[in-house]
Amino acid sequence: MGHHVHVRLSQGLSVSADGELIEHSRCRCGATFTKVFDAEDGKPEDGARG
Ligand SMILES: [Zn+2]
């Protein structure tokens, strides 16, 4: 066991109170992720910009 590359399996979508689209994902190891899509420009926001 040890470090591995998480596999993000989509668990569905939801919309925040701010109108942002939120994708929920989960790895088989139990880690969970969320990815927020800004409704304004439609670009994914994944922590780093650049
Ligand atoms: Zn994992």
mmCIF file of the protein (N, C-alpha, C, O) and its ligand, coordinates in Angstrom:
data_MODEL
# 
_entry.id   MODEL 
# 
loop_
_entity.id 
_entity.type 
_entity.pdbx_number_of_molecules 
1 polymer     1 
2 non-polymer 1 
# 
_entity_poly.entity_id                      1 
_entity_poly.type                           'polypeptide(L)' 
_entity_poly.nstd_linkage                   no 
_entity_poly.nstd_monomer                   no 
_entity_poly.pdbx_seq_one_letter_code       MGHHVHVRLSQGLSVSADGELIEHSRCRCGATFTKVFDAEDGKPEDGARG 
_entity_poly.pdbx_seq_one_letter_code_can   MGHHVHVRLSQGLSVSADGELIEHSRCRCGATFTKVFDAEDGKPEDGARG 
_entity_poly.pdbx_strand_id                 A 
# 
loop_
_entity_poly_seq.entity_id 
_entity_poly_seq.num 
_entity_poly_seq.mon_id 
_entity_poly_seq.hetero 
1 1  MET n 
1 2  GLY n 
1 3  HIS n 
1 4  HIS n 
1 5  VAL n 
1 6  HIS n 
1 7  VAL n 
1 8  ARG n 
1 9  LEU n 
1 10 SER n 
1 11 GLN n 
1 12 GLY n 
1 13 LEU n 
1 14 SER n 
1 15 VAL n 
1 16 SER n 
1 17 ALA n 
1 18 ASP n 
1 19 GLY n 
1 20 GLU n 
1 21 LEU n 
1 22 ILE n 
1 23 GLU n 
1 24 HIS n 
1 25 SER n 
1 26 ARG n 
1 27 CYS n 
1 28 ARG n 
1 29 CYS n 
1 30 GLY n 
1 31 ALA n 
1 32 THR n 
1 33 PHE n 
1 34 THR n 
1 35 LYS n 
1 36 VAL n 
1 37 PHE n 
1 38 ASP n 
1 39 ALA n 
1 40 GLU n 
1 41 ASP n 
1 42 GLY n 
1 43 LYS n 
1 44 PRO n 
1 45 GLU n 
1 46 ASP n 
1 47 GLY n 
1 48 ALA n 
1 49 ARG n 
1 50 GLY n 
# 
loop_
_struct_asym.id 
_struct_asym.entity_id 
A 1 
B 2 
# 
loop_
_chem_comp.id 
_chem_comp.type 
_chem_comp.mon_nstd_flag 
ALA 'L-peptide linking' y 
ARG 'L-peptide linking' y 
ASP 'L-peptide linking' y 
CYS 'L-peptide linking' y 
GLN 'L-peptide linking' y 
GLU 'L-peptide linking' y 
GLY 'peptide linking'   y 
HIS 'L-peptide linking' y 
ILE 'L-peptide linking' y 
LEU 'L-peptide linking' y 
LYS 'L-peptide linking' y 
MET 'L-peptide linking' y 
PHE 'L-peptide linking' y 
PRO 'L-peptide linking' y 
SER 'L-peptide linking' y 
THR 'L-peptide linking' y 
VAL 'L-peptide linking' y 
ZN  non-polymer         . 
# 
_pdbx_entity_nonpoly.entity_id   2 
_pdbx_entity_nonpoly.name        ? 
_pdbx_entity_nonpoly.comp_id     ZN 
# 
_pdbx_nonpoly_scheme.asym_id         B 
_pdbx_nonpoly_scheme.entity_id       2 
_pdbx_nonpoly_scheme.mon_id          ZN 
_pdbx_nonpoly_scheme.ndb_seq_num     1 
_pdbx_nonpoly_scheme.pdb_seq_num     101 
_pdbx_nonpoly_scheme.auth_seq_num    101 
_pdbx_nonpoly_scheme.pdb_mon_id      ZN 
_pdbx_nonpoly_scheme.auth_mon_id     ZN 
_pdbx_nonpoly_scheme.pdb_strand_id   A 
_pdbx_nonpoly_scheme.pdb_ins_code    . 
# 
loop_
_atom_site.group_PDB 
_atom_site.id 
_atom_site.type_symbol 
_atom_site.label_atom_id 
_atom_site.label_alt_id 
_atom_site.label_comp_id 
_atom_site.label_asym_id 
_atom_site.label_entity_id 
_atom_site.label_seq_id 
_atom_site.pdbx_PDB_ins_code 
_atom_site.Cartn_x 
_atom_site.Cartn_y 
_atom_site.Cartn_z 
_atom_site.occupancy 
_atom_site.B_iso_or_equiv 
_atom_site.pdbx_formal_charge 
_atom_site.auth_seq_id 
_atom_site.auth_comp_id 
_atom_site.auth_asym_id 
_atom_site.auth_atom_id 
_atom_site.pdbx_PDB_model_num 
ATOM   1   N  N  . MET A 1 1  ? 0.838   -1.180 0.000   1.00 0.00 ? 1   MET A N  1 
ATOM   2   C  CA . MET A 1 1  ? 0.000   0.000  0.000   1.00 0.00 ? 1   MET A CA 1 
ATOM   3   C  C  . MET A 1 1  ? 0.881   1.240  0.000   1.00 0.00 ? 1   MET A C  1 
ATOM   4   O  O  . MET A 1 1  ? 2.058   1.174  0.357   1.00 0.00 ? 1   MET A O  1 
ATOM   5   N  N  . GLY A 1 2  ? 0.331   2.327  -0.386  1.00 0.00 ? 2   GLY A N  1 
ATOM   6   C  CA . GLY A 1 2  ? 1.110   3.548  -0.379  1.00 0.00 ? 2   GLY A CA 1 
ATOM   7   C  C  . GLY A 1 2  ? 0.513   4.590  -1.287  1.00 0.00 ? 2   GLY A C  1 
ATOM   8   O  O  . GLY A 1 2  ? -0.670  4.568  -1.626  1.00 0.00 ? 2   GLY A O  1 
ATOM   9   N  N  . HIS A 1 3  ? 1.355   5.477  -1.655  1.00 0.00 ? 3   HIS A N  1 
ATOM   10  C  CA . HIS A 1 3  ? 0.894   6.571  -2.497  1.00 0.00 ? 3   HIS A CA 1 
ATOM   11  C  C  . HIS A 1 3  ? 0.460   6.051  -3.858  1.00 0.00 ? 3   HIS A C  1 
ATOM   12  O  O  . HIS A 1 3  ? 1.108   5.180  -4.438  1.00 0.00 ? 3   HIS A O  1 
ATOM   13  N  N  . HIS A 1 4  ? -0.594  6.570  -4.337  1.00 0.00 ? 4   HIS A N  1 
ATOM   14  C  CA . HIS A 1 4  ? -1.038  6.216  -5.677  1.00 0.00 ? 4   HIS A CA 1 
ATOM   15  C  C  . HIS A 1 4  ? -1.704  7.419  -6.316  1.00 0.00 ? 4   HIS A C  1 
ATOM   16  O  O  . HIS A 1 4  ? -1.996  8.419  -5.662  1.00 0.00 ? 4   HIS A O  1 
ATOM   17  N  N  . VAL A 1 5  ? -1.927  7.296  -7.580  1.00 0.00 ? 5   VAL A N  1 
ATOM   18  C  CA . VAL A 1 5  ? -2.607  8.370  -8.291  1.00 0.00 ? 5   VAL A CA 1 
ATOM   19  C  C  . VAL A 1 5  ? -4.107  8.156  -8.168  1.00 0.00 ? 5   VAL A C  1 
ATOM   20  O  O  . VAL A 1 5  ? -4.635  7.135  -8.609  1.00 0.00 ? 5   VAL A O  1 
ATOM   21  N  N  . HIS A 1 6  ? -4.788  9.120  -7.567  1.00 0.00 ? 6   HIS A N  1 
ATOM   22  C  CA . HIS A 1 6  ? -6.221  8.982  -7.386  1.00 0.00 ? 6   HIS A CA 1 
ATOM   23  C  C  . HIS A 1 6  ? -6.947  8.924  -8.721  1.00 0.00 ? 6   HIS A C  1 
ATOM   24  O  O  . HIS A 1 6  ? -6.626  9.642  -9.668  1.00 0.00 ? 6   HIS A O  1 
ATOM   25  N  N  . VAL A 1 7  ? -7.929  8.048  -8.758  1.00 0.00 ? 7   VAL A N  1 
ATOM   26  C  CA . VAL A 1 7  ? -8.798  7.971  -9.917  1.00 0.00 ? 7   VAL A CA 1 
ATOM   27  C  C  . VAL A 1 7  ? -10.123 8.615  -9.554  1.00 0.00 ? 7   VAL A C  1 
ATOM   28  O  O  . VAL A 1 7  ? -10.836 8.135  -8.673  1.00 0.00 ? 7   VAL A O  1 
ATOM   29  N  N  . ARG A 1 8  ? -10.446 9.689  -10.228 1.00 0.00 ? 8   ARG A N  1 
ATOM   30  C  CA . ARG A 1 8  ? -11.641 10.450 -9.875  1.00 0.00 ? 8   ARG A CA 1 
ATOM   31  C  C  . ARG A 1 8  ? -12.865 9.912  -10.611 1.00 0.00 ? 8   ARG A C  1 
ATOM   32  O  O  . ARG A 1 8  ? -13.077 10.200 -11.788 1.00 0.00 ? 8   ARG A O  1 
ATOM   33  N  N  . LEU A 1 9  ? -13.654 9.135  -9.902  1.00 0.00 ? 9   LEU A N  1 
ATOM   34  C  CA . LEU A 1 9  ? -14.878 8.588  -10.476 1.00 0.00 ? 9   LEU A CA 1 
ATOM   35  C  C  . LEU A 1 9  ? -16.022 9.540  -10.169 1.00 0.00 ? 9   LEU A C  1 
ATOM   36  O  O  . LEU A 1 9  ? -16.298 9.836  -9.007  1.00 0.00 ? 9   LEU A O  1 
ATOM   37  N  N  . SER A 1 10 ? -16.667 10.004 -11.186 1.00 0.00 ? 10  SER A N  1 
ATOM   38  C  CA . SER A 1 10 ? -17.722 10.986 -11.008 1.00 0.00 ? 10  SER A CA 1 
ATOM   39  C  C  . SER A 1 10 ? -18.869 10.422 -10.182 1.00 0.00 ? 10  SER A C  1 
ATOM   40  O  O  . SER A 1 10 ? -19.348 9.316  -10.433 1.00 0.00 ? 10  SER A O  1 
ATOM   41  N  N  . GLN A 1 11 ? -19.303 11.201 -9.194  1.00 0.00 ? 11  GLN A N  1 
ATOM   42  C  CA . GLN A 1 11 ? -20.398 10.787 -8.318  1.00 0.00 ? 11  GLN A CA 1 
ATOM   43  C  C  . GLN A 1 11 ? -21.641 11.621 -8.556  1.00 0.00 ? 11  GLN A C  1 
ATOM   44  O  O  . GLN A 1 11 ? -22.684 11.391 -7.944  1.00 0.00 ? 11  GLN A O  1 
ATOM   45  N  N  . GLY A 1 12 ? -21.522 12.584 -9.445  1.00 0.00 ? 12  GLY A N  1 
ATOM   46  C  CA . GLY A 1 12 ? -22.695 13.401 -9.732  1.00 0.00 ? 12  GLY A CA 1 
ATOM   47  C  C  . GLY A 1 12 ? -22.386 14.880 -9.639  1.00 0.00 ? 12  GLY A C  1 
ATOM   48  O  O  . GLY A 1 12 ? -21.276 15.292 -9.302  1.00 0.00 ? 12  GLY A O  1 
ATOM   49  N  N  . LEU A 1 13 ? -23.388 15.653 -9.945  1.00 0.00 ? 13  LEU A N  1 
ATOM   50  C  CA . LEU A 1 13 ? -23.233 17.102 -9.975  1.00 0.00 ? 13  LEU A CA 1 
ATOM   51  C  C  . LEU A 1 13 ? -24.228 17.756 -9.028  1.00 0.00 ? 13  LEU A C  1 
ATOM   52  O  O  . LEU A 1 13 ? -25.298 17.216 -8.748  1.00 0.00 ? 13  LEU A O  1 
ATOM   53  N  N  . SER A 1 14 ? -23.847 18.933 -8.543  1.00 0.00 ? 14  SER A N  1 
ATOM   54  C  CA . SER A 1 14 ? -24.787 19.730 -7.756  1.00 0.00 ? 14  SER A CA 1 
ATOM   55  C  C  . SER A 1 14 ? -24.507 21.197 -8.035  1.00 0.00 ? 14  SER A C  1 
ATOM   56  O  O  . SER A 1 14 ? -23.507 21.548 -8.661  1.00 0.00 ? 14  SER A O  1 
ATOM   57  N  N  . VAL A 1 15 ? -25.395 22.033 -7.564  1.00 0.00 ? 15  VAL A N  1 
ATOM   58  C  CA . VAL A 1 15 ? -25.240 23.466 -7.766  1.00 0.00 ? 15  VAL A CA 1 
ATOM   59  C  C  . VAL A 1 15 ? -25.202 24.152 -6.410  1.00 0.00 ? 15  VAL A C  1 
ATOM   60  O  O  . VAL A 1 15 ? -26.067 23.929 -5.564  1.00 0.00 ? 15  VAL A O  1 
ATOM   61  N  N  . SER A 1 16 ? -24.185 24.991 -6.214  1.00 0.00 ? 16  SER A N  1 
ATOM   62  C  CA . SER A 1 16 ? -24.041 25.695 -4.944  1.00 0.00 ? 16  SER A CA 1 
ATOM   63  C  C  . SER A 1 16 ? -25.027 26.844 -4.850  1.00 0.00 ? 16  SER A C  1 
ATOM   64  O  O  . SER A 1 16 ? -25.715 27.185 -5.813  1.00 0.00 ? 16  SER A O  1 
ATOM   65  N  N  . ALA A 1 17 ? -25.077 27.434 -3.657  1.00 0.00 ? 17  ALA A N  1 
ATOM   66  C  CA . ALA A 1 17 ? -25.957 28.574 -3.432  1.00 0.00 ? 17  ALA A CA 1 
ATOM   67  C  C  . ALA A 1 17 ? -25.575 29.758 -4.294  1.00 0.00 ? 17  ALA A C  1 
ATOM   68  O  O  . ALA A 1 17 ? -26.392 30.638 -4.568  1.00 0.00 ? 17  ALA A O  1 
ATOM   69  N  N  . ASP A 1 18 ? -24.308 29.767 -4.722  1.00 0.00 ? 18  ASP A N  1 
ATOM   70  C  CA . ASP A 1 18 ? -23.821 30.855 -5.562  1.00 0.00 ? 18  ASP A CA 1 
ATOM   71  C  C  . ASP A 1 18 ? -24.041 30.587 -7.046  1.00 0.00 ? 18  ASP A C  1 
ATOM   72  O  O  . ASP A 1 18 ? -23.666 31.393 -7.898  1.00 0.00 ? 18  ASP A O  1 
ATOM   73  N  N  . GLY A 1 19 ? -24.650 29.449 -7.341  1.00 0.00 ? 19  GLY A N  1 
ATOM   74  C  CA . GLY A 1 19 ? -24.938 29.136 -8.722  1.00 0.00 ? 19  GLY A CA 1 
ATOM   75  C  C  . GLY A 1 19 ? -23.797 28.456 -9.447  1.00 0.00 ? 19  GLY A C  1 
ATOM   76  O  O  . GLY A 1 19 ? -23.820 28.324 -10.671 1.00 0.00 ? 19  GLY A O  1 
ATOM   77  N  N  . GLU A 1 20 ? -22.790 28.018 -8.687  1.00 0.00 ? 20  GLU A N  1 
ATOM   78  C  CA . GLU A 1 20 ? -21.670 27.319 -9.295  1.00 0.00 ? 20  GLU A CA 1 
ATOM   79  C  C  . GLU A 1 20 ? -21.998 25.844 -9.451  1.00 0.00 ? 20  GLU A C  1 
ATOM   80  O  O  . GLU A 1 20 ? -22.641 25.242 -8.590  1.00 0.00 ? 20  GLU A O  1 
ATOM   81  N  N  . LEU A 1 21 ? -21.550 25.274 -10.555 1.00 0.00 ? 21  LEU A N  1 
ATOM   82  C  CA . LEU A 1 21 ? -21.746 23.849 -10.777 1.00 0.00 ? 21  LEU A CA 1 
ATOM   83  C  C  . LEU A 1 21 ? -20.616 23.088 -10.092 1.00 0.00 ? 21  LEU A C  1 
ATOM   84  O  O  . LEU A 1 21 ? -19.441 23.376 -10.322 1.00 0.00 ? 21  LEU A O  1 
ATOM   85  N  N  . ILE A 1 22 ? -20.968 22.127 -9.259  1.00 0.00 ? 22  ILE A N  1 
ATOM   86  C  CA . ILE A 1 22 ? -19.978 21.379 -8.498  1.00 0.00 ? 22  ILE A CA 1 
ATOM   87  C  C  . ILE A 1 22 ? -20.035 19.913 -8.885  1.00 0.00 ? 22  ILE A C  1 
ATOM   88  O  O  . ILE A 1 22 ? -21.077 19.267 -8.785  1.00 0.00 ? 22  ILE A O  1 
ATOM   89  N  N  . GLU A 1 23 ? -18.889 19.398 -9.332  1.00 0.00 ? 23  GLU A N  1 
ATOM   90  C  CA . GLU A 1 23 ? -18.804 17.981 -9.661  1.00 0.00 ? 23  GLU A CA 1 
ATOM   91  C  C  . GLU A 1 23 ? -18.167 17.238 -8.493  1.00 0.00 ? 23  GLU A C  1 
ATOM   92  O  O  . GLU A 1 23 ? -17.097 17.615 -8.016  1.00 0.00 ? 23  GLU A O  1 
ATOM   93  N  N  . HIS A 1 24 ? -18.824 16.191 -8.043  1.00 0.00 ? 24  HIS A N  1 
ATOM   94  C  CA . HIS A 1 24 ? -18.316 15.386 -6.941  1.00 0.00 ? 24  HIS A CA 1 
ATOM   95  C  C  . HIS A 1 24 ? -17.707 14.112 -7.508  1.00 0.00 ? 24  HIS A C  1 
ATOM   96  O  O  . HIS A 1 24 ? -18.321 13.414 -8.314  1.00 0.00 ? 24  HIS A O  1 
ATOM   97  N  N  . SER A 1 25 ? -16.486 13.825 -7.068  1.00 0.00 ? 25  SER A N  1 
ATOM   98  C  CA . SER A 1 25 ? -15.798 12.632 -7.534  1.00 0.00 ? 25  SER A CA 1 
ATOM   99  C  C  . SER A 1 25 ? -15.223 11.871 -6.349  1.00 0.00 ? 25  SER A C  1 
ATOM   100 O  O  . SER A 1 25 ? -15.047 12.419 -5.261  1.00 0.00 ? 25  SER A O  1 
ATOM   101 N  N  . ARG A 1 26 ? -14.938 10.609 -6.586  1.00 0.00 ? 26  ARG A N  1 
ATOM   102 C  CA . ARG A 1 26 ? -14.422 9.782  -5.509  1.00 0.00 ? 26  ARG A CA 1 
ATOM   103 C  C  . ARG A 1 26 ? -13.496 8.715  -6.064  1.00 0.00 ? 26  ARG A C  1 
ATOM   104 O  O  . ARG A 1 26 ? -13.767 8.109  -7.101  1.00 0.00 ? 26  ARG A O  1 
ATOM   105 N  N  . CYS A 1 27 ? -12.399 8.497  -5.352  1.00 0.00 ? 27  CYS A N  1 
ATOM   106 C  CA . CYS A 1 27 ? -11.463 7.446  -5.716  1.00 0.00 ? 27  CYS A CA 1 
ATOM   107 C  C  . CYS A 1 27 ? -11.851 6.176  -4.979  1.00 0.00 ? 27  CYS A C  1 
ATOM   108 O  O  . CYS A 1 27 ? -12.501 6.231  -3.935  1.00 0.00 ? 27  CYS A O  1 
ATOM   109 N  N  . ARG A 1 28 ? -11.455 5.040  -5.517  1.00 0.00 ? 28  ARG A N  1 
ATOM   110 C  CA . ARG A 1 28 ? -11.783 3.766  -4.864  1.00 0.00 ? 28  ARG A CA 1 
ATOM   111 C  C  . ARG A 1 28 ? -11.084 3.617  -3.513  1.00 0.00 ? 28  ARG A C  1 
ATOM   112 O  O  . ARG A 1 28 ? -11.471 2.775  -2.703  1.00 0.00 ? 28  ARG A O  1 
ATOM   113 N  N  . CYS A 1 29 ? -10.045 4.442  -3.265  1.00 0.00 ? 29  CYS A N  1 
ATOM   114 C  CA . CYS A 1 29 ? -9.344  4.396  -1.974  1.00 0.00 ? 29  CYS A CA 1 
ATOM   115 C  C  . CYS A 1 29 ? -10.124 5.121  -0.894  1.00 0.00 ? 29  CYS A C  1 
ATOM   116 O  O  . CYS A 1 29 ? -9.795  5.019  0.288   1.00 0.00 ? 29  CYS A O  1 
ATOM   117 N  N  . GLY A 1 30 ? -11.159 5.854  -1.291  1.00 0.00 ? 30  GLY A N  1 
ATOM   118 C  CA . GLY A 1 30 ? -11.981 6.549  -0.315  1.00 0.00 ? 30  GLY A CA 1 
ATOM   119 C  C  . GLY A 1 30 ? -11.833 8.057  -0.360  1.00 0.00 ? 30  GLY A C  1 
ATOM   120 O  O  . GLY A 1 30 ? -12.639 8.777  0.229   1.00 0.00 ? 30  GLY A O  1 
ATOM   121 N  N  . ALA A 1 31 ? -10.815 8.543  -1.050  1.00 0.00 ? 31  ALA A N  1 
ATOM   122 C  CA . ALA A 1 31 ? -10.630 9.985  -1.163  1.00 0.00 ? 31  ALA A CA 1 
ATOM   123 C  C  . ALA A 1 31 ? -11.755 10.589 -1.989  1.00 0.00 ? 31  ALA A C  1 
ATOM   124 O  O  . ALA A 1 31 ? -12.238 9.992  -2.952  1.00 0.00 ? 31  ALA A O  1 
ATOM   125 N  N  . THR A 1 32 ? -12.155 11.783 -1.590  1.00 0.00 ? 32  THR A N  1 
ATOM   126 C  CA . THR A 1 32 ? -13.214 12.459 -2.329  1.00 0.00 ? 32  THR A CA 1 
ATOM   127 C  C  . THR A 1 32 ? -12.700 13.784 -2.872  1.00 0.00 ? 32  THR A C  1 
ATOM   128 O  O  . THR A 1 32 ? -11.770 14.379 -2.327  1.00 0.00 ? 32  THR A O  1 
ATOM   129 N  N  . PHE A 1 33 ? -13.309 14.225 -3.931  1.00 0.00 ? 33  PHE A N  1 
ATOM   130 C  CA . PHE A 1 33 ? -12.887 15.450 -4.596  1.00 0.00 ? 33  PHE A CA 1 
ATOM   131 C  C  . PHE A 1 33 ? -14.117 16.245 -5.025  1.00 0.00 ? 33  PHE A C  1 
ATOM   132 O  O  . PHE A 1 33 ? -15.192 15.693 -5.260  1.00 0.00 ? 33  PHE A O  1 
ATOM   133 N  N  . THR A 1 34 ? -13.925 17.534 -5.118  1.00 0.00 ? 34  THR A N  1 
ATOM   134 C  CA . THR A 1 34 ? -14.947 18.362 -5.740  1.00 0.00 ? 34  THR A CA 1 
ATOM   135 C  C  . THR A 1 34 ? -14.274 19.283 -6.740  1.00 0.00 ? 34  THR A C  1 
ATOM   136 O  O  . THR A 1 34 ? -13.183 19.799 -6.499  1.00 0.00 ? 34  THR A O  1 
ATOM   137 N  N  . LYS A 1 35 ? -14.923 19.473 -7.831  1.00 0.00 ? 35  LYS A N  1 
ATOM   138 C  CA . LYS A 1 35 ? -14.435 20.418 -8.826  1.00 0.00 ? 35  LYS A CA 1 
ATOM   139 C  C  . LYS A 1 35 ? -15.528 21.435 -9.085  1.00 0.00 ? 35  LYS A C  1 
ATOM   140 O  O  . LYS A 1 35 ? -16.667 21.083 -9.392  1.00 0.00 ? 35  LYS A O  1 
ATOM   141 N  N  . VAL A 1 36 ? -15.164 22.701 -8.958  1.00 0.00 ? 36  VAL A N  1 
ATOM   142 C  CA . VAL A 1 36 ? -16.145 23.770 -9.110  1.00 0.00 ? 36  VAL A CA 1 
ATOM   143 C  C  . VAL A 1 36 ? -16.006 24.413 -10.474 1.00 0.00 ? 36  VAL A C  1 
ATOM   144 O  O  . VAL A 1 36 ? -14.917 24.809 -10.892 1.00 0.00 ? 36  VAL A O  1 
ATOM   145 N  N  . PHE A 1 37 ? -17.109 24.504 -11.143 1.00 0.00 ? 37  PHE A N  1 
ATOM   146 C  CA . PHE A 1 37 ? -17.145 25.180 -12.429 1.00 0.00 ? 37  PHE A CA 1 
ATOM   147 C  C  . PHE A 1 37 ? -17.834 26.529 -12.245 1.00 0.00 ? 37  PHE A C  1 
ATOM   148 O  O  . PHE A 1 37 ? -19.007 26.606 -11.879 1.00 0.00 ? 37  PHE A O  1 
ATOM   149 N  N  . ASP A 1 38 ? -17.083 27.574 -12.506 1.00 0.00 ? 38  ASP A N  1 
ATOM   150 C  CA . ASP A 1 38 ? -17.641 28.915 -12.364 1.00 0.00 ? 38  ASP A CA 1 
ATOM   151 C  C  . ASP A 1 38 ? -18.699 29.148 -13.433 1.00 0.00 ? 38  ASP A C  1 
ATOM   152 O  O  . ASP A 1 38 ? -18.438 29.025 -14.630 1.00 0.00 ? 38  ASP A O  1 
ATOM   153 N  N  . ALA A 1 39 ? -19.886 29.484 -12.979 1.00 0.00 ? 39  ALA A N  1 
ATOM   154 C  CA . ALA A 1 39 ? -20.986 29.686 -13.911 1.00 0.00 ? 39  ALA A CA 1 
ATOM   155 C  C  . ALA A 1 39 ? -20.750 30.899 -14.804 1.00 0.00 ? 39  ALA A C  1 
ATOM   156 O  O  . ALA A 1 39 ? -21.347 31.016 -15.874 1.00 0.00 ? 39  ALA A O  1 
ATOM   157 N  N  . GLU A 1 40 ? -19.880 31.796 -14.362 1.00 0.00 ? 40  GLU A N  1 
ATOM   158 C  CA . GLU A 1 40 ? -19.641 33.033 -15.105 1.00 0.00 ? 40  GLU A CA 1 
ATOM   159 C  C  . GLU A 1 40 ? -18.861 32.785 -16.396 1.00 0.00 ? 40  GLU A C  1 
ATOM   160 O  O  . GLU A 1 40 ? -19.253 33.241 -17.471 1.00 0.00 ? 40  GLU A O  1 
ATOM   161 N  N  . ASP A 1 41 ? -17.747 32.053 -16.270 1.00 0.00 ? 41  ASP A N  1 
ATOM   162 C  CA . ASP A 1 41 ? -16.909 31.865 -17.462 1.00 0.00 ? 41  ASP A CA 1 
ATOM   163 C  C  . ASP A 1 41 ? -16.830 30.407 -17.909 1.00 0.00 ? 41  ASP A C  1 
ATOM   164 O  O  . ASP A 1 41 ? -16.274 30.109 -18.966 1.00 0.00 ? 41  ASP A O  1 
ATOM   165 N  N  . GLY A 1 42 ? -17.386 29.499 -17.106 1.00 0.00 ? 42  GLY A N  1 
ATOM   166 C  CA . GLY A 1 42 ? -17.474 28.117 -17.528 1.00 0.00 ? 42  GLY A CA 1 
ATOM   167 C  C  . GLY A 1 42 ? -16.174 27.348 -17.503 1.00 0.00 ? 42  GLY A C  1 
ATOM   168 O  O  . GLY A 1 42 ? -16.115 26.210 -17.967 1.00 0.00 ? 42  GLY A O  1 
ATOM   169 N  N  . LYS A 1 43 ? -15.118 27.962 -16.960 1.00 0.00 ? 43  LYS A N  1 
ATOM   170 C  CA . LYS A 1 43 ? -13.841 27.257 -16.905 1.00 0.00 ? 43  LYS A CA 1 
ATOM   171 C  C  . LYS A 1 43 ? -13.703 26.511 -15.572 1.00 0.00 ? 43  LYS A C  1 
ATOM   172 O  O  . LYS A 1 43 ? -14.128 27.016 -14.533 1.00 0.00 ? 43  LYS A O  1 
ATOM   173 N  N  . PRO A 1 44 ? -13.121 25.335 -15.599 1.00 0.00 ? 44  PRO A N  1 
ATOM   174 C  CA . PRO A 1 44 ? -12.939 24.581 -14.366 1.00 0.00 ? 44  PRO A CA 1 
ATOM   175 C  C  . PRO A 1 44 ? -11.935 25.255 -13.435 1.00 0.00 ? 44  PRO A C  1 
ATOM   176 O  O  . PRO A 1 44 ? -10.922 25.808 -13.865 1.00 0.00 ? 44  PRO A O  1 
ATOM   177 N  N  . GLU A 1 45 ? -12.257 25.188 -12.139 1.00 0.00 ? 45  GLU A N  1 
ATOM   178 C  CA . GLU A 1 45 ? -11.372 25.771 -11.144 1.00 0.00 ? 45  GLU A CA 1 
ATOM   179 C  C  . GLU A 1 45 ? -10.839 24.635 -10.274 1.00 0.00 ? 45  GLU A C  1 
ATOM   180 O  O  . GLU A 1 45 ? -11.563 24.073 -9.453  1.00 0.00 ? 45  GLU A O  1 
ATOM   181 N  N  . ASP A 1 46 ? -9.595  24.317 -10.462 1.00 0.00 ? 46  ASP A N  1 
ATOM   182 C  CA . ASP A 1 46 ? -9.043  23.103 -9.861  1.00 0.00 ? 46  ASP A CA 1 
ATOM   183 C  C  . ASP A 1 46 ? -7.861  23.412 -8.953  1.00 0.00 ? 46  ASP A C  1 
ATOM   184 O  O  . ASP A 1 46 ? -6.904  22.641 -8.879  1.00 0.00 ? 46  ASP A O  1 
ATOM   185 N  N  . GLY A 1 47 ? -7.933  24.519 -8.279  1.00 0.00 ? 47  GLY A N  1 
ATOM   186 C  CA . GLY A 1 47 ? -6.895  24.849 -7.308  1.00 0.00 ? 47  GLY A CA 1 
ATOM   187 C  C  . GLY A 1 47 ? -5.842  25.790 -7.852  1.00 0.00 ? 47  GLY A C  1 
ATOM   188 O  O  . GLY A 1 47 ? -5.602  26.858 -7.287  1.00 0.00 ? 47  GLY A O  1 
ATOM   189 N  N  . ALA A 1 48 ? -5.216  25.399 -8.941  1.00 0.00 ? 48  ALA A N  1 
ATOM   190 C  CA . ALA A 1 48 ? -4.159  26.231 -9.509  1.00 0.00 ? 48  ALA A CA 1 
ATOM   191 C  C  . ALA A 1 48 ? -4.634  26.907 -10.798 1.00 0.00 ? 48  ALA A C  1 
ATOM   192 O  O  . ALA A 1 48 ? -5.389  26.337 -11.586 1.00 0.00 ? 48  ALA A O  1 
ATOM   193 N  N  . ARG A 1 49 ? -4.182  28.092 -10.971 1.00 0.00 ? 49  ARG A N  1 
ATOM   194 C  CA . ARG A 1 49 ? -4.482  28.807 -12.202 1.00 0.00 ? 49  ARG A CA 1 
ATOM   195 C  C  . ARG A 1 49 ? -3.183  29.057 -12.950 1.00 0.00 ? 49  ARG A C  1 
ATOM   196 O  O  . ARG A 1 49 ? -2.138  29.296 -12.345 1.00 0.00 ? 49  ARG A O  1 
ATOM   197 N  N  . GLY A 1 50 ? -3.259  29.001 -14.213 1.00 0.00 ? 50  GLY A N  1 
ATOM   198 C  CA . GLY A 1 50 ? -2.045  29.295 -14.850 1.00 0.00 ? 50  GLY A CA 1 
ATOM   199 C  C  . GLY A 1 50 ? -1.989  28.978 -16.297 1.00 0.00 ? 50  GLY A C  1 
ATOM   200 O  O  . GLY A 1 50 ? -0.963  29.202 -16.939 1.00 0.00 ? 50  GLY A O  1 
HETATM 201 ZN ZN . ZN  B 2 .  ? -7.025  7.200  -4.375  1.00 0.00 2 101 ZN  A ZN 1 
# 
